[in-house]
Amino acid sequence: MAQEFVNSKIQPGKVVVFIKPTCPYCRRTQELLSELPFKQGALEFVDITATSDTSKIQDYLETLTGARTVPRVFIGKDCIGGCSDLIEMHQRGELLKRLNEIGALQ
């Protein structure tokens, strides 16, 4: 169930962030990404606490990405890491480049 759920969310041309609403790093990630001009449907925040499989989802994210912490940020099929990775990528100017490459921005 957890594997199918996660895999169904990760799609080419889309940014998906697995979050917990109470996590300050998740909120910071949401703030940063929400400032960018995404095409409708190209950005999704997935609250893993809204399911009964939160722990299993985190276990699968660990198998998939090497970390079970949230946020887990996927640009297309690639996990770029968490909040600090996203911020660093943005500061280096790589975030907008990647988002344009996958066609996620307006």
SEMI-379995 format. One record per residue: residue in one letter; x, y, z of N, C-alpha, C in turn. Coordinates in nm, 4 decimals, always signed. Example, Ala and Ser with C-alpha at 12.3 -4.5 7.8 and 13.67 -1.06 7.14 Angstrom:
BEGIN
+------+----------+----------+----------+----------+----------+----------+----------+----------+----------+
| code |       nx |       ny |       nz |      cax |      cay |      caz |       cx |       cy |       cz |
+------+----------+----------+----------+----------+----------+----------+----------+----------+----------+
|    A |  +1.3190 |  -0.5690 |  +0.7800 |  +1.2300 |  -0.4500 |  +0.7800 |  +1.3200 |  -0.3300 |  +0.7800 |
|    S |  +1.2850 |  -0.2250 |  +0.7080 |  +1.3670 |  -0.1060 |  +0.7140 |  +1.2900 |  +0.0030 |  +0.7870 |
+------+----------+----------+----------+----------+----------+----------+----------+----------+----------+
This chain:
BEGIN
+------+----------+----------+----------+----------+----------+----------+----------+----------+----------+
| code |       nx |       ny |       nz |      cax |      cay |      caz |       cx |       cy |       cz |
+------+----------+----------+----------+----------+----------+----------+----------+----------+----------+
|    M |  +0.0818 |  -0.1205 |  +0.0000 |  +0.0000 |  +0.0000 |  +0.0000 |  +0.0858 |  +0.1264 |  +0.0000 |
|    A |  +0.1814 |  +0.1368 |  +0.0934 |  +0.2654 |  +0.2565 |  +0.1033 |  +0.3469 |  +0.2758 |  -0.0246 |
|    Q |  +0.4035 |  +0.1673 |  -0.0750 |  +0.4852 |  +0.1755 |  -0.1963 |  +0.4015 |  +0.2236 |  -0.3150 |
|    E |  +0.2838 |  +0.1660 |  -0.3315 |  +0.1959 |  +0.2052 |  -0.4415 |  +0.1530 |  +0.3515 |  -0.4266 |
|    F |  +0.1229 |  +0.3918 |  -0.3032 |  +0.0809 |  +0.5300 |  -0.2765 |  +0.1903 |  +0.6282 |  -0.3171 |
|    V |  +0.3119 |  +0.6056 |  -0.2696 |  +0.4244 |  +0.6944 |  -0.3009 |  +0.4514 |  +0.6948 |  -0.4504 |
|    N |  +0.4611 |  +0.5766 |  -0.5101 |  +0.4928 |  +0.5673 |  -0.6526 |  +0.3865 |  +0.6332 |  -0.7400 |
|    S |  +0.2608 |  +0.6319 |  -0.6951 |  +0.1541 |  +0.6933 |  -0.7743 |  +0.1642 |  +0.8461 |  -0.7741 |
|    K |  +0.2303 |  +0.9019 |  -0.6742 |  +0.2438 |  +1.0474 |  -0.6630 |  +0.3615 |  +1.1014 |  -0.7433 |
|    I |  +0.4693 |  +1.0233 |  -0.7534 |  +0.5921 |  +1.0679 |  -0.8202 |  +0.5747 |  +1.0524 |  -0.9704 |
|    Q |  +0.5765 |  +1.1655 |  -1.0416 |  +0.5497 |  +1.1639 |  -1.1853 |  +0.6430 |  +1.2598 |  -1.2582 |
|    P |  +0.6765 |  +1.2264 |  -1.3837 |  +0.7557 |  +1.3198 |  -1.4640 |  +0.6800 |  +1.4517 |  -1.4811 |
|    G |  +0.7522 |  +1.5628 |  -1.4825 |  +0.6902 |  +1.6920 |  -1.5050 |  +0.6203 |  +1.7506 |  -1.3842 |
|    K |  +0.6407 |  +1.6889 |  -1.2681 |  +0.5696 |  +1.7309 |  -1.1479 |  +0.6656 |  +1.7373 |  -1.0296 |
|    V |  +0.6392 |  +1.8285 |  -0.9386 |  +0.7139 |  +1.8356 |  -0.8131 |  +0.6210 |  +1.7851 |  -0.7036 |
|    V |  +0.6686 |  +1.6854 |  -0.6296 |  +0.5900 |  +1.6275 |  -0.5212 |  +0.6732 |  +1.6357 |  -0.3937 |
|    V |  +0.6088 |  +1.6823 |  -0.2870 |  +0.6760 |  +1.6945 |  -0.1586 |  +0.5951 |  +1.6188 |  -0.0545 |
|    F |  +0.6568 |  +1.5200 |  +0.0062 |  +0.5930 |  +1.4445 |  +0.1135 |  +0.6216 |  +1.5187 |  +0.2432 |
|    I |  +0.5136 |  +1.5523 |  +0.3162 |  +0.5250 |  +1.6394 |  +0.4338 |  +0.4463 |  +1.5856 |  +0.5531 |
|    K |  +0.4775 |  +1.6466 |  +0.6669 |  +0.3935 |  +1.6404 |  +0.7865 |  +0.3638 |  +1.7861 |  +0.8207 |
|    P |  +0.2373 |  +1.8238 |  +0.8346 |  +0.2021 |  +1.9653 |  +0.8537 |  +0.2643 |  +2.0305 |  +0.9765 |
|    T |  +0.2984 |  +1.9539 |  +1.0783 |  +0.3541 |  +2.0125 |  +1.1999 |  +0.5057 |  +2.0335 |  +1.1918 |
|    C |  +0.5674 |  +1.9859 |  +1.0873 |  +0.7130 |  +1.9932 |  +1.0714 |  +0.7551 |  +2.1315 |  +1.0216 |
|    P |  +0.8430 |  +2.2018 |  +1.0958 |  +0.8857 |  +2.3354 |  +1.0519 |  +0.9639 |  +2.3323 |  +0.9198 |
|    Y |  +1.0381 |  +2.2266 |  +0.8938 |  +1.1125 |  +2.2151 |  +0.7678 |  +1.0161 |  +2.1950 |  +0.6506 |
|    C |  +0.9091 |  +2.1237 |  +0.6763 |  +0.8064 |  +2.1053 |  +0.5728 |  +0.7389 |  +2.2380 |  +0.5414 |
|    R |  +0.7092 |  +2.3158 |  +0.6445 |  +0.6455 |  +2.4461 |  +0.6233 |  +0.7377 |  +2.5391 |  +0.5451 |
|    R |  +0.8661 |  +2.5385 |  +0.5766 |  +0.9621 |  +2.6233 |  +0.5043 |  +0.9707 |  +2.5805 |  +0.3577 |
|    T |  +0.9704 |  +2.4512 |  +0.3331 |  +0.9734 |  +2.3987 |  +0.1965 |  +0.8493 |  +2.4428 |  +0.1206 |
|    Q |  +0.7340 |  +2.4334 |  +0.1854 |  +0.6088 |  +2.4768 |  +0.1228 |  +0.6127 |  +2.6256 |  +0.0904 |
|    E |  +0.6651 |  +2.7059 |  +0.1819 |  +0.6738 |  +2.8503 |  +0.1593 |  +0.7603 |  +2.8800 |  +0.0375 |
|    L |  +0.8777 |  +2.8189 |  +0.0314 |  +0.9696 |  +2.8445 |  -0.0801 |  +0.9067 |  +2.8050 |  -0.2131 |
|    L |  +0.8535 |  +2.6853 |  -0.2201 |  +0.7966 |  +2.6377 |  -0.3470 |  +0.6703 |  +2.7140 |  -0.3853 |
|    S |  +0.5923 |  +2.7561 |  -0.2879 |  +0.4678 |  +2.8282 |  -0.3162 |  +0.4932 |  +2.9669 |  -0.3746 |
|    E |  +0.6145 |  +3.0190 |  -0.3603 |  +0.6501 |  +3.1489 |  -0.4168 |  +0.6802 |  +3.1406 |  -0.5657 |
|    L |  +0.6960 |  +3.0206 |  -0.6191 |  +0.7357 |  +3.0024 |  -0.7584 |  +0.6129 |  +2.9864 |  -0.8490 |
|    P |  +0.6254 |  +3.0262 |  -0.9748 |  +0.5105 |  +3.0239 |  -1.0672 |  +0.4879 |  +2.8873 |  -1.1329 |
|    F |  +0.4405 |  +2.7924 |  -1.0548 |  +0.4140 |  +2.6582 |  -1.1073 |  +0.2913 |  +2.6571 |  -1.1970 |
|    K |  +0.2949 |  +2.5713 |  -1.2975 |  +0.1749 |  +2.5445 |  -1.3764 |  +0.0755 |  +2.4742 |  -1.2851 |
|    Q |  -0.0521 |  +2.4908 |  -1.3135 |  -0.1546 |  +2.4240 |  -1.2332 |  -0.1329 |  +2.2733 |  -1.2390 |
|    G |  -0.1318 |  +2.2088 |  -1.1227 |  -0.1164 |  +2.0647 |  -1.1134 |  +0.0273 |  +2.0155 |  -1.1140 |
|    A |  +0.1245 |  +2.1075 |  -1.1262 |  +0.2654 |  +2.0661 |  -1.1336 |  +0.3334 |  +2.0606 |  -0.9973 |
|    L |  +0.2648 |  +2.1048 |  -0.8925 |  +0.3194 |  +2.1031 |  -0.7568 |  +0.2169 |  +2.0388 |  -0.6643 |
|    E |  +0.2620 |  +1.9393 |  -0.5893 |  +0.1711 |  +1.8733 |  -0.4948 |  +0.2427 |  +1.8502 |  -0.3627 |
|    F |  +0.1752 |  +1.8872 |  -0.2552 |  +0.2216 |  +1.8575 |  -0.1208 |  +0.1377 |  +1.7417 |  -0.0693 |
|    V |  +0.2026 |  +1.6343 |  -0.0281 |  +0.1323 |  +1.5150 |  +0.0172 |  +0.1517 |  +1.5016 |  +0.1677 |
|    D |  +0.0432 |  +1.5205 |  +0.2419 |  +0.0446 |  +1.5069 |  +0.3880 |  +0.0396 |  +1.3591 |  +0.4230 |
|    I |  +0.1531 |  +1.3060 |  +0.4669 |  +0.1573 |  +1.1613 |  +0.4954 |  +0.0876 |  +1.1262 |  +0.6264 |
|    T |  +0.0541 |  +1.2264 |  +0.7071 |  -0.0187 |  +1.1976 |  +0.8312 |  -0.1682 |  +1.1814 |  +0.8059 |
|    A |  -0.2123 |  +1.2102 |  +0.6835 |  -0.3542 |  +1.1973 |  +0.6494 |  -0.3907 |  +1.0522 |  +0.6193 |
|    T |  -0.2939 |  +0.9626 |  +0.6248 |  -0.3193 |  +0.8205 |  +0.6007 |  -0.2889 |  +0.7426 |  +0.7280 |
|    S |  -0.3302 |  +0.6187 |  +0.7316 |  -0.2990 |  +0.5337 |  +0.8465 |  -0.1634 |  +0.4658 |  +0.8277 |
|    D |  -0.0989 |  +0.4918 |  +0.7132 |  +0.0282 |  +0.4263 |  +0.6799 |  +0.1489 |  +0.5192 |  +0.6925 |
|    T |  +0.1420 |  +0.6204 |  +0.7782 |  +0.2499 |  +0.7183 |  +0.7882 |  +0.3860 |  +0.6524 |  +0.8062 |
|    S |  +0.3967 |  +0.5621 |  +0.9008 |  +0.5256 |  +0.4972 |  +0.9281 |  +0.5722 |  +0.4126 |  +0.8095 |
|    K |  +0.4801 |  +0.3405 |  +0.7477 |  +0.5156 |  +0.2584 |  +0.6309 |  +0.5578 |  +0.3450 |  +0.5134 |
|    I |  +0.4931 |  +0.4595 |  +0.4975 |  +0.5316 |  +0.5525 |  +0.3910 |  +0.6736 |  +0.6022 |  +0.4169 |
|    Q |  +0.7031 |  +0.6389 |  +0.5413 |  +0.8380 |  +0.6848 |  +0.5737 |  +0.9402 |  +0.5728 |  +0.5538 |
|    D |  +0.9043 |  +0.4505 |  +0.5875 |  +0.9943 |  +0.3362 |  +0.5641 |  +1.0237 |  +0.3217 |  +0.4150 |
|    Y |  +0.9207 |  +0.3344 |  +0.3325 |  +0.9408 |  +0.3217 |  +0.1882 |  +1.0223 |  +0.4391 |  +0.1342 |
|    L |  +0.9964 |  +0.5608 |  +0.1839 |  +1.0766 |  +0.6753 |  +0.1416 |  +1.2235 |  +0.6545 |  +0.1763 |
|    E |  +1.2497 |  +0.5918 |  +0.2909 |  +1.3885 |  +0.5614 |  +0.3280 |  +1.4505 |  +0.4632 |  +0.2293 |
|    T |  +1.3764 |  +0.3598 |  +0.1921 |  +1.4248 |  +0.2635 |  +0.0931 |  +1.4524 |  +0.3322 |  -0.0395 |
|    L |  +1.3646 |  +0.4222 |  -0.0770 |  +1.3726 |  +0.4903 |  -0.2066 |  +1.4802 |  +0.5984 |  -0.2104 |
|    T |  +1.4968 |  +0.6725 |  -0.0994 |  +1.5813 |  +0.7922 |  -0.1020 |  +1.6990 |  +0.7895 |  -0.0051 |
|    G |  +1.7013 |  +0.6932 |  +0.0857 |  +1.8088 |  +0.6882 |  +0.1845 |  +1.7783 |  +0.7648 |  +0.3121 |
|    A |  +1.6612 |  +0.8289 |  +0.3186 |  +1.6209 |  +0.9021 |  +0.4398 |  +1.4709 |  +0.8875 |  +0.4589 |
|    R |  +1.4309 |  +0.8748 |  +0.5850 |  +1.2876 |  +0.8604 |  +0.6114 |  +1.2267 |  +0.9890 |  +0.6655 |
|    T |  +1.3112 |  +1.0909 |  +0.6793 |  +1.2629 |  +1.2193 |  +0.7294 |  +1.1853 |  +1.2937 |  +0.6217 |
|    V |  +1.0999 |  +1.3853 |  +0.6674 |  +1.0280 |  +1.4724 |  +0.5757 |  +1.0747 |  +1.6151 |  +0.6010 |
|    P |  +1.0659 |  +1.6998 |  +0.5006 |  +1.0094 |  +1.6734 |  +0.3695 |  +1.1034 |  +1.5912 |  +0.2813 |
|    R |  +1.0438 |  +1.5207 |  +0.1892 |  +1.1165 |  +1.4530 |  +0.0801 |  +1.0663 |  +1.5183 |  -0.0469 |
|    V |  +1.1557 |  +1.5833 |  -0.1180 |  +1.1208 |  +1.6620 |  -0.2359 |  +1.1611 |  +1.5867 |  -0.3624 |
|    F |  +1.0628 |  +1.5630 |  -0.4486 |  +1.0878 |  +1.4965 |  -0.5764 |  +1.0633 |  +1.5967 |  -0.6886 |
|    I |  +1.1619 |  +1.6086 |  -0.7754 |  +1.1466 |  +1.6867 |  -0.8982 |  +1.1430 |  +1.5837 |  -1.0094 |
|    G |  +1.0244 |  +1.5652 |  -1.0657 |  +1.0056 |  +1.4536 |  -1.1574 |  +1.0238 |  +1.3251 |  -1.0791 |
|    K |  +1.1039 |  +1.2344 |  -1.1307 |  +1.1267 |  +1.1057 |  -1.0640 |  +1.2457 |  +1.1101 |  -0.9688 |
|    D |  +1.3154 |  +1.2252 |  -0.9619 |  +1.4372 |  +1.2359 |  -0.8818 |  +1.4110 |  +1.3007 |  -0.7467 |
|    C |  +1.4577 |  +1.2349 |  -0.6405 |  +1.4503 |  +1.2959 |  -0.5077 |  +1.5729 |  +1.3853 |  -0.4917 |
|    I |  +1.5485 |  +1.5128 |  -0.4616 |  +1.6601 |  +1.6046 |  -0.4423 |  +1.6954 |  +1.6184 |  -0.2942 |
|    G |  +1.6174 |  +1.5568 |  -0.2064 |  +1.6463 |  +1.5605 |  -0.0637 |  +1.5371 |  +1.6289 |  +0.0149 |
|    G |  +1.5804 |  +1.7054 |  +0.1148 |  +1.4868 |  +1.7712 |  +0.2043 |  +1.4937 |  +1.9222 |  +0.1936 |
|    C |  +1.4558 |  +1.9899 |  +0.3000 |  +1.4451 |  +2.1359 |  +0.3019 |  +1.5791 |  +2.2031 |  +0.2747 |
|    S |  +1.6840 |  +2.1656 |  +0.3468 |  +1.8138 |  +2.2322 |  +0.3289 |  +1.8686 |  +2.2079 |  +0.1883 |
|    D |  +1.8450 |  +2.0889 |  +0.1333 |  +1.8891 |  +2.0598 |  -0.0038 |  +1.8161 |  +2.1501 |  -0.1032 |
|    L |  +1.6871 |  +2.1684 |  -0.0816 |  +1.6060 |  +2.2543 |  -0.1690 |  +1.6536 |  +2.3987 |  -0.1620 |
|    I |  +1.6779 |  +2.4478 |  -0.0411 |  +1.7244 |  +2.5857 |  -0.0226 |  +1.8598 |  +2.6058 |  -0.0907 |
|    E |  +1.9521 |  +2.5126 |  -0.0712 |  +2.0840 |  +2.5220 |  -0.1344 |  +2.0712 |  +2.5215 |  -0.2864 |
|    M |  +1.9866 |  +2.4344 |  -0.3372 |  +1.9653 |  +2.4255 |  -0.4817 |  +1.9091 |  +2.5576 |  -0.5350 |
|    H |  +1.8180 |  +2.6171 |  -0.4611 |  +1.7582 |  +2.7444 |  -0.5005 |  +1.8635 |  +2.8559 |  -0.4987 |
|    Q |  +1.9462 |  +2.8591 |  -0.3941 |  +2.0490 |  +2.9627 |  -0.3812 |  +2.1537 |  +2.9529 |  -0.4922 |
|    R |  +2.1818 |  +2.8328 |  -0.5391 |  +2.2787 |  +2.8126 |  -0.6484 |  +2.2169 |  +2.8399 |  -0.7856 |
|    G |  +2.0853 |  +2.8642 |  -0.7895 |  +2.0178 |  +2.8896 |  -0.9156 |  +1.9811 |  +2.7633 |  -0.9915 |
|    E |  +2.0000 |  +2.6484 |  -0.9303 |  +1.9722 |  +2.5209 |  -0.9975 |  +1.8255 |  +2.4813 |  -0.9915 |
|    L |  +1.7533 |  +2.5291 |  -0.8905 |  +1.6138 |  +2.4884 |  -0.8743 |  +1.5294 |  +2.5331 |  -0.9934 |
|    L |  +1.5374 |  +2.6611 |  -1.0281 |  +1.4572 |  +2.7106 |  -1.1398 |  +1.4960 |  +2.6412 |  -1.2700 |
|    K |  +1.6242 |  +2.6144 |  -1.2858 |  +1.6709 |  +2.5439 |  -1.4061 |  +1.6067 |  +2.4061 |  -1.4160 |
|    R |  +1.6089 |  +2.3309 |  -1.3058 |  +1.5484 |  +2.1967 |  -1.3048 |  +1.3982 |  +2.2016 |  -1.3269 |
|    L |  +1.3325 |  +2.2977 |  -1.2647 |  +1.1881 |  +2.3100 |  -1.2807 |  +1.1507 |  +2.3442 |  -1.4235 |
|    N |  +1.2313 |  +2.4273 |  -1.4881 |  +1.2078 |  +2.4583 |  -1.6298 |  +1.2339 |  +2.3363 |  -1.7171 |
|    E |  +1.3362 |  +2.2582 |  -1.6830 |  +1.3690 |  +2.1375 |  -1.7608 |  +1.2534 |  +2.0390 |  -1.7628 |
|    I |  +1.1820 |  +2.0267 |  -1.6512 |  +1.0709 |  +1.9308 |  -1.6475 |  +0.9380 |  +1.9950 |  -1.6893 |
|    G |  +0.9414 |  +2.1240 |  -1.7212 |  +0.8210 |  +2.1923 |  -1.7691 |  +0.7190 |  +2.2221 |  -1.6611 |
|    A |  +0.7650 |  +2.2424 |  -1.5373 |  +0.6721 |  +2.2627 |  -1.4258 |  +0.6322 |  +2.4086 |  -1.4050 |
|    L |  +0.7078 |  +2.5006 |  -1.4639 |  +0.6800 |  +2.6422 |  -1.4419 |  +0.6016 |  +2.7036 |  -1.5566 |
|    Q |  +0.5283 |  +2.8108 |  -1.5232 |  +0.4509 |  +2.8835 |  -1.6248 |  +0.5439 |  +2.9614 |  -1.7159 |
+------+----------+----------+----------+----------+----------+----------+----------+----------+----------+
